[in-house]
Amino acid sequence: MQDTPAPEGGATSVRPPVPSLSPLVTLVLHEEIAPALGETFDRLAEGVLALSEQFTRRLAETAPSYLDDRALSQAYLAYYLPVNAAKVQALLDEMPDIDCAKKAPGDPIRILELGSGPGTALLPLLEWYAAASWRTNHPLEVVSVDRSAAALATSERLSDRLIRALEISTVTTRRVRADLERLTPESYCRQGHMGGPYDVIILANCLGELFRTARDPIARKTAFVQRWLGVLAETGTFMILEPALRPVTRALHQVRDGLLRDGVCMVYSPCLHDQRCPALVKDDDWCHEERVWTPPDWIPPIDRRVGFIKDTLKFSYLLLRKDGRTIVPRGPAVFRLVSELRDMKGEIRVWACNETGRPEVGRQDRLKRESNAAMDDCRRGDIVEMEALIGKPAKPGMTRLLRIPAEGSVRVLRQV
Ligand SMILES: C[S@@+](CC[C@H](N)C(=O)[O-])C[C@H]1O[C@@H](n2cnc3c(N)ncnc32)[C@H](O)[C@@H]1O
């Protein structure tokens, strides 16, 4: 993938603003949940705890239709939707812009939201569309698929309100109630729905709930993504977002490896290589994001009541493409930082991943120079070019430690 052009807008070393829900999305959502935040706050807090139990401990069970339950649905809207919407918003900003070159004026931009829930991705999507430079030339069509009729009804209410608030009349939204374990692109078309091609497909916090009780869940999940990749436009992006929980994230790594093995797509981001995921080598390892965000005002009081802290966006993700585009041109000196920086008394260290493997990279304080000082401000998720690293190949069972010498350089290509 060395010949991959720089992404739209080019690689950048400017840290993007801290994500937060926009004022309009906050307003629309607040209207929906205001009663639950008032008199029934205790019930809401109980619902958050029940959902947390569902999402973190009961991962092996078939997920019940919790969004059909009024109290749980309110808890989801108040506590989980905002954080998930902010994650989608961050990834919409990260993915390459829609390729309008081959579209005629008036051709729609088509988006498919699988496992949409109450329209979590649709809200940031509408804002993204409202701000798009190509909006005046292209209407937007979004299809949201979920098995929960109640969630789809909420999605319709929220998106209708946001469309009115944004004053965008060129949007069509549709809902399809279906079981994704059975629905295929072919049966979906037979029901009269648009078979694509879709410019963006979003599968947010849903893959982990699918095929849980299948004999080979990873094979089923991989085949599922592969099938829906079939209706992605050749220059489209398939976004998969999952919670940062270890088992769910490791399953995503395995699905990634399966898709790459079968050659059905490439990773645009986060990975900077197409080899097997190094996080799968050890059973207790996994690779995830952790980004700061500003939660809406009503989240900290819920946190205090239930004893959680939603002060960062923790997630794992894949942006998949079929055209081979990658977030930055790849190379042996270009790494993604996959851990926080650790201060080791006299040295800072970080885990970094690329086509050469996943070494730990350290820079001793005494060897800090202008050329490598950029390392001090790096964060998990940043993409950096590090040259002149020194170190020995790893012994079997040992991790490789590379060091940045005084003459080594660290250049930030992209910050999160
Ligand atoms: C955790 S929620 C995520 C909702 C939304 N995408 C988000 O990120 O907030 C998982 C969603 O997947 C849906 N889902 C789970 N299994 C499904 C299935 N077999 N068919 C259709 N939808 C399913 C649930 O109804 C729920 O709306």
The ligand as a MOL file (V3000), in Angstrom:
LIG
                    3D

  0  0  0     0  0            999 V3000
M  V30 BEGIN CTAB
M  V30 COUNTS 27 29 0 0 0
M  V30 BEGIN ATOM
M  V30 1 C -25.6530 -1.8400 21.8780 0
M  V30 2 S -26.9210 -1.4880 20.7490 0 CHG=1
M  V30 3 C -26.1180 -0.3700 19.6460 0
M  V30 4 C -27.0620 0.6090 19.0730 0
M  V30 5 C -26.3780 1.7210 18.2840 0
M  V30 6 N -25.8110 1.2120 17.0670 0
M  V30 7 C -25.3330 2.3870 19.1360 0
M  V30 8 O -24.1460 2.3380 18.7910 0
M  V30 9 O -25.6880 2.9830 20.1600 0 CHG=-1
M  V30 10 C -27.0210 -2.9500 19.7630 0
M  V30 11 C -28.1320 -2.8700 18.7540 0
M  V30 12 O -28.0600 -4.0340 17.9320 0
M  V30 13 C -29.3780 -4.5090 17.7490 0
M  V30 14 N -29.3110 -5.9430 17.4800 0
M  V30 15 C -28.7330 -6.9140 18.2300 0
M  V30 16 N -28.8960 -8.0960 17.6550 0
M  V30 17 C -29.6170 -7.8860 16.5220 0
M  V30 18 C -30.1050 -8.7220 15.4960 0
M  V30 19 N -29.9230 -10.0370 15.5340 0
M  V30 20 N -30.7810 -8.1570 14.4840 0
M  V30 21 C -30.9850 -6.8270 14.4310 0
M  V30 22 N -30.5460 -5.9830 15.3750 0
M  V30 23 C -29.8650 -6.5020 16.4080 0
M  V30 24 C -30.0730 -4.2200 19.0600 0
M  V30 25 O -31.4750 -4.2000 18.9020 0
M  V30 26 C -29.4920 -2.8600 19.3930 0
M  V30 27 O -30.2580 -1.8430 18.8450 0
M  V30 END ATOM
M  V30 BEGIN BOND
M  V30 1 1 1 2
M  V30 2 1 2 3
M  V30 3 1 2 10
M  V30 4 1 3 4
M  V30 5 1 4 5
M  V30 6 1 5 6
M  V30 7 1 5 7
M  V30 8 2 7 8
M  V30 9 1 7 9
M  V30 10 1 10 11
M  V30 11 1 11 12
M  V30 12 1 11 26
M  V30 13 1 12 13
M  V30 14 1 13 14
M  V30 15 1 13 24
M  V30 16 1 14 15
M  V30 17 1 14 23
M  V30 18 2 15 16
M  V30 19 1 16 17
M  V30 20 1 17 18
M  V30 21 2 17 23
M  V30 22 1 18 19
M  V30 23 2 18 20
M  V30 24 1 20 21
M  V30 25 2 21 22
M  V30 26 1 22 23
M  V30 27 1 24 25
M  V30 28 1 24 26
M  V30 29 1 26 27
M  V30 END BOND
M  V30 END CTAB
M  END
